[in-house]
Amino acid sequence: MSDDRDEAELLALLEDEYARAILAATSAKPMPVDTLSDRCDASESTIYRRVDRLKEHDLVEEQTEFDPGGHHYSVYASRLRGVNVTFEDGEWSVELDRRPASEEDVADRFTRMWQDL
Amino acid sequence: MIWGYTAAQFGAVLVSLGSTVLGLVVGYQAYRGFRRNDSRSMRYLSVGLVLLTAVSFSLAFFGTLLLRLQVLPAAVGDPLRLVVRLLQFAGLAFITYSLYSRP
């Protein structure tokens, strides 16, 4: 079953210590890659790789942070609150407890709406 | 009568004030959209909305007040109305332009 493979991949990802460190750090507040690199004691390319995999499973979400200097950068926020692995009736399954996705900023939504007209 | 205004005139001023506040809120969000997304069209939209609401209302309101208090000569009345209409036209022109400007 493809679901099983997804779930196995997910557990493999959670087995990774950097992935866990990223999920833990970004559960407190959204962070950019360079901050995560310091916090998790890993190179930025390691963080980028883990963040990409976490994004594939929708465990972190990317947000754009506005900087008054006009520089935009990405921050990452954890969407995973908990994992429940169940072994029952000869089957195993994984259940995720997700945080709701953050609300899009009204100015960004307005910009998108206006530009799509 | 409230401050020399009929109830209907006073109501009209209050509603115009409300429109100005709402126009400023939308204009402010458009300005934030411009700053956050470097969007030219949001800049023109923001300028257009502020001209259309806050600027033209303030000019009309204070102009009429000064006319009533006879600080300004009555002859200024018609040109003042023209300027207010021109500002509203400019506001709408900005908004129209923002629809066609990319991105």
Backbone of each chain as ProteinMPNN parsed JSONL, in Angstrom:
{"seq_chain_A": "MSDDRDEAELLALLEDEYARAILAATSAKPMPVDTLSDRCDASESTIYRRVDRLKEHDLVEEQTEFDPGGHHYSVYASRLRGVNVTFEDGEWSVELDRRPASEEDVADRFTRMWQDL", "coords_chain_A": {"N_chain_A": [[0.842, -1.204, 0.0], [0.523, 2.229, -0.828], [0.141, 4.126, 1.045], [1.222, 3.027, 3.32], [3.889, 3.113, 2.616], [4.374, 5.859, 2.537], [3.946, 6.399, 5.227], [5.964, 4.948, 6.393], [8.149, 6.295, 5.37], [7.762, 8.712, 6.596], [8.174, 8.042, 9.282], [10.834, 7.347, 9.116], [11.893, 9.797, 8.546], [11.359, 11.134, 10.91], [13.042, 9.821, 12.518], [15.416, 10.953, 12.119], [17.842, 13.001, 13.624], [18.25, 15.728, 13.127], [15.979, 16.514, 11.787], [14.118, 16.215, 13.814], [15.112, 18.095, 15.604], [14.677, 20.425, 14.16], [11.88, 20.424, 13.971], [11.281, 20.685, 16.665], [12.45, 23.164, 17.374], [11.124, 24.968, 15.636], [8.591, 24.739, 16.551], [8.22, 26.487, 18.523], [8.581, 29.114, 17.502], [8.402, 30.609, 14.212], [11.284, 30.196, 12.154], [14.214, 31.316, 10.363], [16.493, 29.698, 8.019], [19.22, 30.16, 8.706], [19.166, 30.701, 11.453], [18.139, 28.289, 12.37], [20.231, 26.665, 11.683], [22.185, 27.416, 13.541], [20.841, 26.765, 15.948], [20.382, 24.01, 15.704], [22.817, 23.044, 15.362], [23.916, 22.368, 12.82], [24.933, 22.303, 9.346], [23.959, 24.835, 6.955], [23.152, 23.701, 4.55], [22.467, 21.143, 5.289], [20.265, 21.727, 6.903], [18.565, 22.86, 4.96], [18.087, 20.581, 3.35], [16.726, 18.888, 5.167], [14.532, 20.475, 5.795], [13.274, 20.611, 3.326], [12.455, 17.956, 3.007], [10.766, 17.746, 5.207], [8.853, 19.563, 4.449], [7.742, 18.285, 2.257], [6.203, 16.371, 3.476], [4.434, 17.954, 4.648], [4.989, 18.827, 7.209], [6.325, 21.015, 8.097], [5.752, 24.48, 7.485], [6.316, 26.998, 5.02], [6.931, 30.412, 5.421], [6.762, 33.823, 4.4], [8.828, 36.341, 5.484], [8.636, 39.738, 6.152], [10.971, 42.273, 5.749], [11.951, 45.411, 6.983], [13.913, 46.661, 5.449], [13.337, 45.916, 2.934], [14.004, 43.486, 2.195], [13.148, 40.209, 1.569], [12.611, 37.188, 3.324], [12.58, 33.64, 3.914], [10.852, 31.925, 6.469], [10.462, 29.106, 8.632], [7.861, 27.12, 9.957], [6.773, 24.835, 12.364], [4.346, 22.305, 11.764], [3.641, 20.135, 13.066], [2.281, 18.618, 15.831], [2.082, 16.271, 17.251], [2.736, 12.691, 17.142], [1.182, 9.642, 16.608], [1.651, 6.322, 16.861], [0.159, 3.348, 16.061], [-0.294, -0.043, 16.898], [-2.251, -2.569, 16.062], [-4.678, -5.19, 15.824], [-3.126, -6.714, 14.075], [-2.126, -4.808, 12.34], [-0.328, -1.794, 11.569], [-0.362, 1.71, 12.157], [-0.027, 5.235, 11.485], [-0.727, 8.228, 13.059], [-1.157, 11.661, 12.666], [-0.949, 14.644, 14.535], [-1.817, 17.698, 13.701], [-0.962, 21.181, 13.698], [-3.148, 23.908, 12.974], [-2.831, 25.393, 9.708], [-1.084, 28.461, 9.305], [-2.721, 31.628, 9.232], [-3.01, 33.422, 6.226], [-1.478, 36.549, 5.646], [-3.485, 39.475, 5.597], [-2.843, 41.553, 3.851], [-1.246, 40.296, 1.975], [-3.022, 38.463, 0.89], [-4.86, 40.201, -0.213], [-3.241, 41.472, -2.128], [-2.723, 39.308, -3.819], [-5.336, 38.724, -4.68], [-5.998, 41.13, -5.995], [-4.093, 41.232, -7.988], [-4.805, 39.05, -9.429], [-7.055, 39.766, -10.715]], "CA_chain_A": [[0.0, 0.0, 0.0], [1.348, 3.429, -0.937], [-0.014, 4.83, 2.31], [2.209, 2.436, 4.203], [5.221, 3.59, 2.264], [4.402, 7.237, 3.026], [4.063, 6.396, 6.681], [7.307, 4.462, 6.717], [9.043, 7.412, 5.06], [7.546, 9.712, 7.642], [8.854, 7.594, 10.496], [12.27, 7.431, 8.842], [12.246, 11.213, 8.659], [11.332, 11.508, 12.328], [14.176, 9.16, 13.16], [16.573, 11.829, 11.908], [17.922, 13.924, 14.773], [18.135, 17.124, 12.703], [14.567, 16.749, 11.505], [13.459, 16.399, 15.107], [15.555, 19.375, 16.177], [13.987, 21.485, 13.405], [10.477, 20.435, 14.388], [11.193, 21.196, 18.033], [12.769, 24.602, 17.404], [10.114, 25.768, 14.938], [7.29, 24.654, 17.205], [8.137, 27.665, 19.394], [8.264, 30.224, 16.611], [8.976, 30.423, 12.883], [12.701, 30.575, 12.103], [14.895, 31.168, 9.082], [17.463, 28.601, 7.962], [20.483, 30.414, 9.413], [18.911, 30.527, 12.886], [18.012, 26.844, 12.6], [21.567, 26.103, 11.565], [22.813, 27.619, 14.854], [20.107, 26.044, 16.986], [20.454, 22.557, 15.566], [24.223, 22.699, 15.196], [24.071, 21.675, 11.535], [25.217, 23.254, 8.275], [22.729, 25.323, 6.319], [22.681, 22.777, 3.505], [21.759, 20.053, 5.999], [18.943, 22.243, 7.292], [17.747, 22.961, 3.746], [17.644, 19.243, 2.933], [15.707, 18.387, 6.094], [13.331, 21.3, 5.663], [12.59, 20.176, 2.097], [11.754, 16.685, 3.264], [9.661, 18.02, 6.136], [7.809, 20.256, 3.683], [7.065, 17.286, 1.425], [5.188, 15.7, 4.301], [3.596, 18.999, 5.235], [5.252, 18.903, 8.65], [6.635, 22.429, 8.339], [5.268, 25.348, 6.411], [7.197, 28.12, 4.719], [6.266, 31.718, 5.44], [7.65, 34.902, 3.981], [8.949, 37.381, 6.496], [8.934, 41.017, 5.546], [12.007, 43.001, 6.445], [11.755, 46.822, 6.612], [14.886, 47.028, 4.428], [12.828, 45.518, 1.628], [14.542, 42.166, 1.912], [12.22, 39.176, 2.028], [13.259, 35.899, 3.546], [11.661, 32.576, 4.315], [10.975, 31.301, 7.782], [9.756, 27.83, 8.649], [7.105, 26.899, 11.181], [6.351, 23.44, 12.487], [2.905, 22.056, 11.774], [3.43, 18.841, 13.727], [2.175, 18.697, 17.278], [2.331, 14.954, 17.815], [2.618, 11.521, 16.273], [0.676, 8.487, 17.341], [1.81, 5.091, 16.089], [-0.698, 2.333, 16.673], [-0.186, -1.427, 16.434], [-3.518, -3.152, 16.517], [-5.316, -6.131, 14.907], [-2.179, -7.145, 13.055], [-1.769, -3.694, 11.449], [0.193, -0.611, 12.269], [-0.707, 2.944, 11.452], [0.524, 6.471, 12.05], [-1.673, 9.343, 13.049], [-0.48, 12.934, 12.951], [-1.735, 15.731, 15.113], [-1.238, 18.901, 13.075], [-1.456, 22.524, 14.011], [-3.758, 24.509, 11.784], [-1.932, 26.237, 8.925], [-1.219, 29.855, 9.732], [-3.538, 32.48, 8.369], [-2.258, 34.289, 5.328], [-1.635, 37.965, 5.969], [-4.555, 40.072, 4.792], [-2.256, 42.37, 2.777], [-0.768, 39.384, 0.933], [-4.195, 37.914, 0.211], [-5.394, 41.318, -0.998], [-2.347, 41.642, -3.274], [-2.951, 38.199, -4.734], [-6.664, 38.916, -5.276], [-5.995, 42.279, -6.915], [-3.264, 40.908, -9.152], [-5.467, 38.006, -10.213], [-8.232, 40.324, -11.41]], "C_chain_A": [[0.878, 1.255, 0.0], [1.276, 4.246, 0.346], [1.032, 4.357, 3.31], [3.598, 2.969, 3.928], [5.405, 5.042, 2.728], [4.658, 7.277, 4.527], [5.434, 5.912, 7.121], [8.334, 5.562, 6.474], [8.979, 8.475, 6.148], [8.287, 9.329, 8.917], [10.364, 7.653, 10.319], [12.742, 8.877, 8.993], [12.315, 11.628, 10.125], [12.471, 10.857, 13.103], [15.424, 10.049, 13.082], [16.659, 12.895, 12.995], [17.783, 15.384, 14.35], [16.677, 17.479, 12.383], [13.81, 16.997, 12.805], [13.828, 17.739, 15.717], [14.844, 20.536, 15.477], [12.53, 21.576, 13.844], [10.323, 21.02, 15.789], [11.393, 22.715, 18.051], [11.639, 25.43, 16.785], [8.72, 25.58, 15.525], [7.105, 25.862, 18.125], [7.816, 28.905, 18.571], [8.929, 29.986, 15.257], [10.426, 30.928, 12.851], [13.253, 30.439, 10.698], [15.976, 30.092, 9.167], [18.727, 28.902, 8.759], [20.32, 30.292, 10.937], [18.836, 29.045, 13.235], [19.373, 26.161, 12.562], [22.324, 26.241, 12.891], [22.165, 26.74, 15.914], [20.343, 24.537, 16.939], [21.883, 22.081, 15.377], [24.438, 21.857, 13.938], [24.342, 22.722, 10.46], [23.9, 23.684, 7.624], [22.22, 24.36, 5.255], [21.976, 21.567, 4.119], [20.349, 20.496, 6.365], [18.027, 22.325, 6.064], [17.203, 21.599, 3.314], [16.536, 18.721, 3.834], [14.399, 19.158, 5.935], [12.545, 20.898, 4.405], [11.805, 18.891, 2.327], [10.563, 16.901, 4.201], [8.495, 18.699, 5.415], [7.024, 19.275, 2.82], [5.959, 16.582, 2.194], [4.278, 16.696, 5.004], [3.756, 19.065, 6.756], [5.75, 20.289, 9.043], [6.03, 23.225, 7.192], [6.21, 26.526, 6.261], [6.374, 29.395, 4.765], [7.269, 32.764, 4.993], [7.639, 35.992, 5.028], [9.337, 38.67, 5.802], [9.94, 41.747, 6.41], [11.901, 44.466, 6.018], [12.748, 47.295, 5.543], [14.458, 46.612, 3.037], [13.311, 44.132, 1.239], [13.548, 41.122, 2.424], [12.998, 37.9, 2.289], [12.238, 34.899, 4.066], [11.92, 32.156, 5.75], [10.119, 30.037, 7.743], [9.084, 27.644, 10.0], [6.634, 25.457, 11.197], [4.837, 23.343, 12.441], [2.585, 20.788, 12.553], [3.391, 19.016, 15.239], [2.483, 17.345, 17.904], [2.156, 13.847, 16.795], [2.121, 10.364, 17.133], [0.799, 7.252, 16.445], [1.03, 3.992, 16.801], [-0.412, 0.96, 16.072], [-1.411, -2.161, 16.965], [-4.07, -4.067, 15.443], [-4.397, -6.533, 13.761], [-1.77, -6.06, 12.083], [-1.078, -2.615, 12.276], [-0.179, 0.626, 11.464], [-0.165, 4.148, 12.222], [-0.544, 7.546, 11.956], [-0.936, 10.615, 13.434], [-1.457, 13.92, 13.557], [-1.1, 17.03, 14.61], [-1.799, 20.173, 13.675], [-2.139, 23.06, 12.769], [-2.733, 25.372, 11.043], [-2.163, 27.694, 9.325], [-2.052, 30.63, 8.719], [-2.628, 33.323, 7.486], [-2.514, 35.745, 5.713], [-2.645, 38.613, 5.026], [-3.984, 40.888, 3.624], [-1.771, 41.484, 1.632], [-1.942, 38.805, 0.141], [-4.812, 38.963, -0.716], [-4.564, 41.508, -2.275], [-2.599, 40.558, -4.309], [-4.294, 38.366, -5.459], [-6.63, 40.001, -6.342], [-5.209, 41.949, -8.177], [-3.917, 39.848, -10.031], [-6.663, 38.532, -10.988], [-8.009, 40.385, -12.926]], "O_chain_A": [[1.858, 1.331, 0.74], [2.213, 4.963, 0.697], [1.637, 5.145, 4.037], [4.379, 3.241, 4.84], [6.461, 5.406, 3.245], [5.461, 8.065, 5.026], [5.994, 6.405, 8.099], [9.265, 5.744, 7.259], [9.989, 9.048, 6.558], [8.937, 10.16, 9.55], [11.092, 7.971, 11.259], [13.834, 9.144, 9.494], [13.207, 12.372, 10.532], [12.819, 11.29, 14.202], [16.356, 9.91, 13.875], [15.688, 13.603, 13.263], [17.262, 16.199, 15.111], [16.209, 18.582, 12.667], [12.963, 17.887, 12.88], [12.981, 18.436, 16.276], [14.456, 21.512, 16.12], [12.008, 22.669, 14.063], [9.372, 21.75, 16.072], [10.615, 23.451, 18.657], [11.243, 26.459, 17.332], [7.764, 26.194, 15.051], [5.979, 26.221, 18.468], [6.897, 29.656, 18.896], [9.908, 29.245, 15.166], [10.747, 31.956, 13.446], [12.831, 29.572, 9.932], [16.327, 29.635, 10.255], [19.263, 28.014, 9.422], [21.231, 29.834, 11.626], [19.383, 28.597, 14.242], [19.634, 25.213, 13.303], [23.014, 25.316, 13.319], [22.848, 26.058, 16.678], [20.483, 23.877, 17.969], [22.143, 20.884, 15.248], [25.05, 20.789, 13.978], [24.017, 23.895, 10.639], [22.879, 23.003, 7.726], [21.012, 24.211, 5.07], [21.02, 21.034, 3.554], [19.377, 19.766, 6.175], [16.868, 21.915, 6.116], [16.032, 21.466, 2.961], [15.536, 18.182, 3.359], [13.312, 18.58, 5.94], [11.315, 20.852, 4.417], [10.656, 18.756, 1.905], [9.496, 16.317, 4.013], [7.326, 18.457, 5.715], [5.81, 19.401, 2.664], [4.915, 16.242, 1.638], [3.458, 16.326, 5.845], [2.8, 19.322, 7.487], [5.612, 20.693, 10.198], [5.826, 22.716, 6.09], [6.816, 26.993, 7.225], [5.27, 29.46, 4.225], [8.475, 32.608, 5.184], [6.585, 36.502, 5.41], [10.246, 38.697, 4.972], [9.794, 41.834, 7.629], [11.775, 44.749, 4.826], [12.453, 48.237, 4.807], [15.141, 46.919, 2.059], [13.073, 43.657, 0.128], [13.155, 41.158, 3.59], [13.933, 37.571, 1.559], [11.184, 35.264, 4.585], [13.066, 32.048, 6.186], [9.191, 29.913, 6.944], [9.652, 27.963, 11.045], [6.161, 24.925, 10.193], [4.13, 24.18, 13.002], [1.423, 20.405, 12.69], [4.347, 19.499, 15.846], [3.082, 17.283, 18.978], [1.531, 14.02, 15.748], [2.595, 10.152, 18.248], [0.139, 7.151, 15.41], [1.222, 3.745, 17.992], [-0.301, 0.829, 14.853], [-1.572, -2.342, 18.172], [-3.948, -3.759, 14.258], [-4.836, -6.673, 12.619], [-1.119, -6.358, 11.081], [-1.224, -2.538, 13.496], [-0.292, 0.577, 10.239], [0.11, 4.085, 13.42], [-1.172, 7.742, 10.916], [-0.184, 10.639, 14.408], [-2.616, 14.018, 13.156], [-0.006, 17.41, 15.029], [-2.953, 20.231, 14.101], [-1.765, 22.717, 11.647], [-1.876, 26.002, 11.663], [-3.282, 28.101, 9.639], [-2.077, 30.322, 7.527], [-1.616, 33.861, 7.937], [-3.634, 36.117, 6.061], [-2.663, 38.341, 3.825], [-4.566, 40.914, 2.539], [-1.866, 41.862, 0.464], [-1.888, 38.67, -1.082], [-5.225, 38.665, -1.837], [-5.114, 41.683, -3.362], [-2.68, 40.828, -5.508], [-4.389, 38.179, -6.672], [-7.155, 39.829, -7.442], [-5.593, 42.328, -9.284], [-3.628, 39.754, -11.224], [-7.224, 37.824, -11.825], [-8.892, 40.825, -13.662]]}, "seq_chain_B": "MIWGYTAAQFGAVLVSLGSTVLGLVVGYQAYRGFRRNDSRSMRYLSVGLVLLTAVSFSLAFFGTLLLRLQVLPAAVGDPLRLVVRLLQFAGLAFITYSLYSRP", "coords_chain_B": {"N_chain_B": [[-31.312, 70.229, 14.693], [-27.818, 70.291, 14.509], [-25.026, 71.828, 15.46], [-25.58, 73.796, 13.561], [-26.173, 72.256, 11.394], [-28.562, 70.343, 9.535], [-30.293, 67.343, 10.552], [-30.093, 65.436, 8.507], [-27.95, 66.42, 6.955], [-25.942, 66.241, 8.837], [-25.931, 63.501, 9.254], [-25.061, 62.704, 6.716], [-22.441, 63.673, 6.751], [-21.363, 62.108, 8.786], [-21.578, 59.508, 7.654], [-19.941, 59.844, 5.426], [-17.557, 60.24, 6.754], [-17.263, 57.722, 7.882], [-16.941, 56.223, 5.514], [-14.522, 57.252, 4.725], [-12.806, 56.34, 6.745], [-13.002, 53.552, 6.338], [-12.04, 53.447, 3.715], [-9.435, 54.26, 4.184], [-8.506, 52.114, 5.694], [-8.581, 49.999, 3.807], [-6.888, 51.13, 1.923], [-4.545, 51.26, 3.431], [-3.981, 48.54, 3.822], [-3.508, 47.882, 1.181], [-1.214, 49.379, 0.806], [0.503, 48.035, 2.565], [0.537, 45.636, 1.219], [1.899, 46.429, -1.046], [4.422, 47.079, 0.093], [5.205, 44.634, 1.209], [5.176, 42.87, -0.921], [6.46, 44.072, -2.98], [4.814, 45.178, -4.931], [3.842, 46.921, -7.682], [1.3, 47.494, -8.632], [-0.22, 47.426, -6.313], [0.726, 49.649, -5.037], [-0.251, 51.767, -6.607], [-2.94, 51.289, -6.316], [-3.263, 51.759, -3.589], [-2.547, 54.504, -3.382], [-4.571, 55.55, -5.027], [-6.919, 54.85, -3.596], [-6.606, 56.291, -1.233], [-6.589, 58.935, -2.174], [-9.142, 59.021, -3.277], [-10.792, 58.658, -1.07], [-9.887, 59.624, 1.726], [-8.381, 62.028, 1.152], [-9.986, 63.575, -0.65], [-12.333, 63.738, 0.834], [-11.504, 65.069, 3.209], [-10.709, 67.536, 2.163], [-13.129, 68.458, 1.044], [-14.714, 68.516, 3.359], [-13.376, 70.273, 5.188], [-13.129, 72.492, 3.547], [-15.824, 73.19, 3.07], [-16.546, 73.784, 5.667], [-14.919, 76.049, 6.207], [-15.973, 77.753, 4.329], [-18.571, 78.073, 5.305], [-18.039, 79.313, 7.73], [-17.239, 81.582, 6.732], [-14.599, 82.17, 6.364], [-13.366, 81.641, 4.037], [-14.001, 83.222, 0.906], [-17.248, 83.186, -0.672], [-17.052, 82.758, -3.37], [-15.151, 80.845, -3.732], [-16.351, 78.451, -3.556], [-17.362, 76.962, -5.902], [-14.939, 76.402, -7.446], [-13.692, 74.886, -5.453], [-15.354, 72.623, -5.241], [-14.862, 71.614, -7.778], [-12.133, 70.935, -7.566], [-12.272, 68.922, -5.624], [-13.768, 66.986, -7.034], [-11.934, 66.509, -9.07], [-9.858, 65.353, -7.629], [-11.115, 63.003, -6.809], [-11.502, 61.873, -9.289], [-8.835, 61.534, -10.076], [-8.079, 59.671, -8.14], [-9.659, 57.441, -8.882], [-8.552, 57.08, -11.394], [-5.961, 56.271, -10.741], [-6.574, 53.832, -9.497], [-7.71, 52.422, -11.624], [-5.489, 52.359, -13.316], [-3.825, 50.776, -11.767], [-4.959, 48.302, -12.081], [-4.116, 47.547, -14.561], [-1.391, 47.695, -14.495], [1.67, 45.955, -14.257], [3.836, 44.061, -12.094]], "CA_chain_B": [[-30.123, 70.967, 14.233], [-26.606, 70.027, 15.272], [-23.971, 72.76, 15.025], [-25.995, 74.499, 12.346], [-26.462, 71.3, 10.33], [-29.769, 69.548, 9.724], [-29.968, 65.951, 10.903], [-29.695, 64.737, 7.284], [-26.59, 66.862, 6.601], [-25.039, 65.682, 9.833], [-25.832, 62.074, 8.94], [-24.228, 62.555, 5.516], [-21.037, 63.877, 7.14], [-20.94, 60.929, 9.548], [-21.391, 58.37, 6.749], [-18.728, 60.123, 4.64], [-16.417, 59.991, 7.642], [-17.143, 56.257, 7.94], [-16.362, 55.766, 4.241], [-13.11, 57.645, 4.722], [-12.07, 55.422, 7.622], [-12.91, 52.247, 5.648], [-11.138, 53.646, 2.573], [-8.065, 54.296, 4.698], [-8.136, 50.747, 6.091], [-8.274, 49.243, 2.59], [-5.695, 51.758, 1.34], [-3.398, 50.878, 4.248], [-3.654, 47.14, 3.5], [-2.91, 47.899, -0.156], [0.151, 49.872, 0.987], [1.281, 46.923, 3.132], [0.72, 44.683, 0.128], [2.969, 46.984, -1.885], [5.71, 46.962, 0.775], [5.564, 43.237, 1.44], [5.306, 42.088, -2.155], [7.04, 44.908, -4.032], [3.828, 45.173, -6.005], [3.554, 48.257, -8.207], [-0.143, 47.719, -8.756], [-0.766, 47.721, -4.989], [1.074, 51.027, -4.698], [-1.205, 52.661, -7.269], [-4.256, 51.064, -5.691], [-3.231, 52.424, -2.302], [-2.603, 55.954, -3.642], [-5.9, 55.838, -5.556], [-7.939, 54.76, -2.546], [-6.435, 57.387, -0.272], [-7.057, 60.147, -2.859], [-10.588, 58.922, -3.481], [-11.541, 58.722, 0.193], [-9.434, 60.535, 2.777], [-7.959, 63.352, 0.684], [-11.103, 64.364, -1.183], [-13.277, 64.015, 1.915], [-10.962, 66.094, 4.097], [-10.761, 68.827, 1.473], [-14.528, 68.867, 0.95], [-15.227, 68.804, 4.69], [-12.807, 71.497, 5.758], [-13.477, 73.586, 2.629], [-17.208, 73.603, 3.353], [-16.541, 74.406, 6.992], [-14.337, 77.394, 6.096], [-16.939, 78.563, 3.579], [-19.663, 78.39, 6.215], [-17.552, 80.269, 8.725], [-16.901, 82.758, 5.922], [-13.153, 82.4, 6.331], [-13.122, 81.685, 2.589], [-15.097, 83.885, 0.192], [-18.212, 82.271, -1.287], [-16.655, 82.497, -4.759], [-14.255, 79.688, -3.749], [-17.196, 77.26, -3.505], [-17.377, 76.141, -7.121], [-13.607, 75.819, -7.704], [-13.413, 73.859, -4.444], [-16.05, 71.408, -5.678], [-14.139, 71.078, -8.953], [-10.888, 70.288, -7.107], [-12.658, 67.668, -4.96], [-14.122, 66.035, -8.103], [-10.69, 66.153, -9.774], [-9.131, 64.418, -6.768], [-11.799, 61.711, -6.895], [-11.198, 61.334, -10.62], [-7.439, 61.072, -10.044], [-8.078, 58.439, -7.345], [-10.178, 56.349, -9.72], [-7.588, 56.844, -12.478], [-4.885, 55.457, -10.151], [-7.074, 52.471, -9.273], [-7.83, 51.799, -12.948], [-4.142, 52.087, -13.805], [-3.266, 49.675, -10.984], [-5.485, 47.057, -12.637], [-3.418, 47.191, -15.799], [0.064, 47.718, -14.349], [2.25, 44.667, -13.852], [2.957, 43.02, -11.558]], "C_chain_B": [[-28.922, 70.653, 15.131], [-25.511, 70.904, 14.686], [-24.334, 73.427, 13.681], [-26.243, 73.572, 11.171], [-27.828, 70.669, 10.59], [-29.339, 68.121, 10.033], [-29.467, 65.194, 9.666], [-28.28, 65.116, 6.867], [-25.573, 66.245, 7.555], [-24.826, 64.191, 9.584], [-24.918, 61.841, 7.74], [-22.751, 62.701, 5.852], [-20.521, 62.647, 7.885], [-20.661, 59.736, 8.632], [-20.142, 58.581, 5.88], [-17.477, 59.865, 5.466], [-16.168, 58.49, 7.755], [-16.505, 55.702, 6.681], [-14.879, 56.084, 4.189], [-12.279, 56.685, 5.561], [-11.898, 54.056, 6.933], [-11.96, 52.34, 4.455], [-9.685, 53.648, 3.008], [-7.597, 52.905, 5.118], [-7.732, 49.937, 4.859], [-7.005, 49.791, 1.938], [-4.426, 51.361, 2.095], [-2.983, 49.431, 3.961], [-3.031, 47.044, 2.108], [-1.456, 48.37, -0.067], [1.05, 48.778, 1.573], [1.545, 45.866, 2.065], [1.831, 45.12, -0.804], [4.329, 46.777, -1.233], [6.15, 45.5, 0.889], [5.858, 42.483, 0.157], [5.953, 42.864, -3.294], [6.093, 45.024, -5.23], [3.496, 46.604, -6.43], [2.055, 48.514, -8.224], [-0.768, 48.035, -7.392], [-0.414, 49.141, -4.564], [0.064, 51.987, -5.321], [-2.597, 52.508, -6.676], [-4.345, 51.83, -4.376], [-3.339, 53.943, -2.465], [-4.01, 56.34, -4.107], [-6.966, 55.847, -4.477], [-7.84, 55.92, -1.567], [-6.897, 58.71, -0.893], [-8.588, 60.164, -2.909], [-11.36, 59.125, -2.175], [-11.02, 59.844, 1.096], [-9.141, 61.935, 2.252], [-9.154, 64.174, 0.195], [-12.123, 64.678, -0.092], [-12.77, 65.139, 2.813], [-11.069, 67.466, 3.454], [-12.203, 69.334, 1.408], [-15.045, 69.3, 2.319], [-14.698, 70.138, 5.223], [-13.087, 72.709, 4.866], [-14.866, 74.114, 2.924], [-17.298, 74.319, 4.694], [-16.036, 75.854, 6.91], [-15.257, 78.325, 5.315], [-18.077, 79.009, 4.493], [-19.268, 79.441, 7.237], [-17.114, 81.565, 8.058], [-15.432, 83.155, 6.079], [-12.73, 82.506, 4.864], [-14.289, 82.414, 1.928], [-15.977, 82.88, -0.536], [-17.809, 81.886, -2.706], [-15.756, 81.265, -4.87], [-15.055, 78.387, -3.863], [-17.109, 76.369, -4.73], [-16.001, 75.567, -7.467], [-13.267, 74.704, -6.72], [-14.068, 72.532, -4.834], [-15.329, 70.753, -6.854], [-12.882, 70.317, -8.511], [-11.2, 68.947, -6.438], [-12.985, 66.602, -6.002], [-12.871, 65.576, -8.851], [-9.884, 65.138, -8.954], [-9.766, 63.037, -6.817], [-11.511, 61.048, -8.239], [-9.775, 60.77, -10.647], [-7.338, 59.764, -9.263], [-8.539, 57.256, -8.175], [-9.222, 56.023, -10.863], [-6.426, 55.98, -11.979], [-5.333, 54.003, -9.993], [-7.196, 51.726, -10.609], [-6.449, 51.41, -13.476], [-3.549, 50.88, -13.073], [-3.76, 48.317, -11.501], [-4.669, 46.592, -13.827], [-1.907, 47.177, -15.648], [0.55, 46.381, -13.805], [3.53, 44.917, -13.104], [2.085, 43.605, -10.454]], "O_chain_B": [[-29.008, 70.74, 16.356], [-25.12, 70.728, 13.532], [-23.489, 73.588, 12.801], [-26.498, 74.039, 10.061], [-28.21, 70.481, 11.745], [-28.191, 67.736, 9.812], [-28.527, 64.404, 9.761], [-27.494, 64.255, 6.473], [-24.502, 65.794, 7.15], [-23.71, 63.68, 9.685], [-24.109, 60.913, 7.732], [-21.908, 61.972, 5.33], [-19.399, 62.196, 7.658], [-19.658, 59.039, 8.791], [-19.385, 57.645, 5.625], [-16.476, 59.348, 4.968], [-15.025, 58.035, 7.73], [-15.641, 54.827, 6.746], [-14.078, 55.299, 3.682], [-11.195, 56.266, 5.157], [-10.81, 53.479, 6.938], [-11.172, 51.427, 4.21], [-8.812, 53.12, 2.319], [-6.433, 52.553, 4.925], [-6.693, 49.277, 4.849], [-6.158, 49.033, 1.464], [-3.373, 51.152, 1.494], [-1.795, 49.126, 3.866], [-2.137, 46.229, 1.878], [-0.579, 47.849, -0.756], [2.193, 48.604, 1.151], [2.624, 45.277, 2.008], [2.607, 44.3, -1.295], [5.281, 46.358, -1.892], [7.32, 45.176, 0.69], [6.683, 41.57, 0.139], [5.997, 42.392, -4.43], [6.518, 44.974, -6.384], [2.949, 47.389, -5.655], [1.594, 49.602, -7.878], [-1.722, 48.809, -7.307], [-1.163, 49.77, -3.817], [-0.42, 52.905, -4.659], [-3.339, 53.482, -6.549], [-5.357, 52.466, -4.079], [-4.125, 54.591, -1.774], [-4.574, 57.332, -3.643], [-7.815, 56.738, -4.44], [-8.851, 56.465, -1.125], [-7.529, 59.52, -0.215], [-9.23, 61.175, -2.625], [-12.45, 59.696, -2.175], [-11.651, 60.895, 1.209], [-9.594, 62.923, 2.831], [-9.315, 65.331, 0.581], [-12.713, 65.758, -0.086], [-13.52, 66.059, 3.141], [-11.465, 68.437, 4.098], [-12.465, 70.505, 1.685], [-15.727, 70.318, 2.439], [-15.461, 71.006, 5.647], [-13.26, 73.821, 5.363], [-15.075, 75.323, 3.019], [-18.012, 75.31, 4.847], [-16.644, 76.766, 7.471], [-15.324, 79.524, 5.588], [-18.495, 80.167, 4.464], [-20.045, 80.336, 7.568], [-16.682, 82.511, 8.716], [-15.073, 84.325, 5.944], [-11.882, 83.316, 4.492], [-15.437, 82.246, 2.338], [-15.496, 81.833, -0.971], [-18.178, 80.816, -3.192], [-15.605, 80.699, -5.953], [-14.505, 77.345, -4.222], [-16.821, 75.177, -4.626], [-15.891, 74.375, -7.753], [-12.641, 73.709, -7.085], [-13.448, 71.471, -4.773], [-15.197, 69.531, -6.928], [-12.595, 69.222, -8.996], [-10.494, 67.961, -6.648], [-12.546, 65.458, -5.885], [-12.753, 64.408, -9.222], [-9.308, 64.196, -9.498], [-9.068, 62.024, -6.86], [-11.304, 59.838, -8.323], [-9.536, 59.68, -11.168], [-6.61, 58.854, -9.66], [-7.904, 56.202, -8.18], [-9.083, 54.866, -11.261], [-5.961, 55.082, -12.679], [-4.592, 53.07, -10.306], [-6.835, 50.554, -10.712], [-6.247, 50.316, -14.002], [-2.857, 50.061, -13.677], [-3.066, 47.309, -11.375], [-4.542, 45.393, -14.075], [-1.199, 46.712, -16.542], [-0.116, 45.763, -12.975], [4.252, 45.865, -13.412], [1.27, 42.892, -9.867]]}, "name": "protein", "num_of_chains": 2, "seq": "MSDDRDEAELLALLEDEYARAILAATSAKPMPVDTLSDRCDASESTIYRRVDRLKEHDLVEEQTEFDPGGHHYSVYASRLRGVNVTFEDGEWSVELDRRPASEEDVADRFTRMWQDLMIWGYTAAQFGAVLVSLGSTVLGLVVGYQAYRGFRRNDSRSMRYLSVGLVLLTAVSFSLAFFGTLLLRLQVLPAAVGDPLRLVVRLLQFAGLAFITYSLYSRP"}
